[in-house]
Amino acid sequence: VARGLSLGVYGVGMGLVVRSYGAARLGAIECTVFGFYGSVFMPLDGTMLDIARFTPMYGVVALARWPLTDGVLTTGQSDQPWAVAVNIVVWTVVFAVLVGVGVKRSRARR
């Protein structure tokens, strides 16, 4: 549920903030960028891993991998469960604010 909630709220926010013809394209591009910087496609290490821990996809992917890896990364480092949870909660709140801005803008147009 937590994995889908964060990115679901992101999708709703993009649909409300960006015009409908550009929302799908922009959302797909941003998800791809979030994926590369969130360590989805290949394991990151060093500075890139430190940066990745603050991206929206990192917490979601770490949570998805947790049953297989127990939080241990390929570099030998490990993720703390509370840090993964904080990442997901913070990004869900950020995307919920995006939804709030979109709803406010759509109601102002009426």
C-alpha positions as CSV (number, residue, x, y, z in Angstrom):
1,V,0.0,0.0,0.0
2,A,2.8,2.5,0.9
3,R,4.6,1.8,-2.3
4,G,1.6,2.7,-4.5
5,L,0.4,5.6,-2.3
6,S,3.4,7.8,-2.8
7,L,3.6,7.4,-6.6
8,G,-0.2,7.4,-6.9
9,V,-0.4,10.8,-5.2
10,Y,2.4,11.9,-7.5
11,G,0.4,10.9,-10.6
12,V,-2.8,12.7,-9.3
13,G,-0.7,15.8,-8.6
14,M,0.9,15.8,-12.0
15,G,-2.5,15.5,-13.6
16,L,-3.9,18.4,-11.7
17,V,-0.9,20.8,-12.0
18,V,0.1,20.2,-15.6
19,R,-2.2,20.4,-18.6
20,S,-3.6,17.0,-19.5
21,Y,-1.8,16.7,-22.8
22,G,1.6,17.1,-21.1
23,A,1.0,15.4,-17.8
24,A,1.5,11.9,-19.0
25,R,4.7,12.8,-20.9
26,L,6.2,14.8,-18.1
27,G,5.2,12.3,-15.5
28,A,6.9,9.4,-17.4
29,I,10.0,11.5,-17.9
30,E,10.2,12.4,-14.2
31,C,9.6,8.8,-13.1
32,T,12.4,7.7,-15.3
33,V,14.8,10.3,-13.9
34,F,13.6,9.5,-10.4
35,G,14.3,5.8,-11.2
36,F,17.9,6.4,-12.4
37,Y,18.7,8.6,-9.4
38,G,16.7,6.4,-7.0
39,S,18.9,3.3,-7.6
40,V,16.1,1.4,-9.4
41,F,17.9,0.3,-12.6
42,M,21.4,-0.3,-11.2
43,P,23.0,-0.3,-7.8
44,L,24.6,3.0,-6.9
45,D,27.4,3.6,-4.4
46,G,29.4,6.5,-3.0
47,T,28.1,10.0,-3.5
48,M,25.4,8.9,-5.9
49,L,24.0,6.6,-3.3
50,D,24.0,9.4,-0.7
51,I,22.1,11.6,-3.1
52,A,19.7,8.7,-4.1
53,R,18.5,8.3,-0.5
54,F,16.8,11.6,-0.8
55,T,14.9,10.9,-4.1
56,P,11.2,9.8,-4.3
57,M,11.9,6.4,-5.8
58,Y,14.6,5.3,-3.3
59,G,12.3,4.6,-0.4
60,V,9.8,2.8,-2.6
61,V,12.4,0.6,-4.2
62,A,14.2,-0.1,-0.8
63,L,10.8,-1.2,0.6
64,A,10.2,-3.5,-2.4
65,R,13.6,-5.1,-2.1
66,W,13.5,-5.4,1.7
67,P,12.1,-9.0,1.8
68,L,14.9,-10.2,-0.4
69,T,17.9,-8.2,1.0
70,D,16.9,-7.3,4.6
71,G,18.1,-3.8,3.7
72,V,21.6,-4.8,2.8
73,L,22.9,-3.1,-0.4
74,T,25.3,-4.5,-2.9
75,T,28.0,-2.2,-1.6
76,G,27.8,-3.8,1.9
77,Q,26.0,-0.8,3.4
78,S,22.5,-1.2,4.8
79,D,19.4,0.9,4.9
80,Q,17.7,1.5,8.2
81,P,14.0,0.7,8.2
82,W,13.1,4.0,9.8
83,A,15.0,5.9,7.0
84,V,13.1,4.1,4.3
85,A,9.8,4.8,6.0
86,V,10.7,8.5,6.5
87,N,11.6,8.8,2.8
88,I,8.2,7.4,1.7
89,V,6.2,9.5,4.2
90,V,8.1,12.7,3.3
91,W,7.6,12.3,-0.4
92,T,4.0,11.3,0.0
93,V,3.5,14.6,1.9
94,V,5.4,16.6,-0.8
95,F,3.2,15.0,-3.5
96,A,0.0,15.6,-1.4
97,V,1.0,19.3,-1.3
98,L,1.3,19.2,-5.1
99,V,-2.2,17.7,-5.2
100,G,-3.5,20.5,-2.9
101,V,-2.0,23.2,-5.2
102,G,-3.5,21.5,-8.2
103,V,-7.0,21.3,-6.6
104,K,-6.7,25.0,-5.6
105,R,-5.7,26.0,-9.1
106,S,-8.5,24.0,-10.7
107,R,-11.1,25.5,-8.4
108,A,-9.8,29.0,-9.1
109,R,-10.4,28.5,-12.8
110,R,-14.1,27.9,-12.3
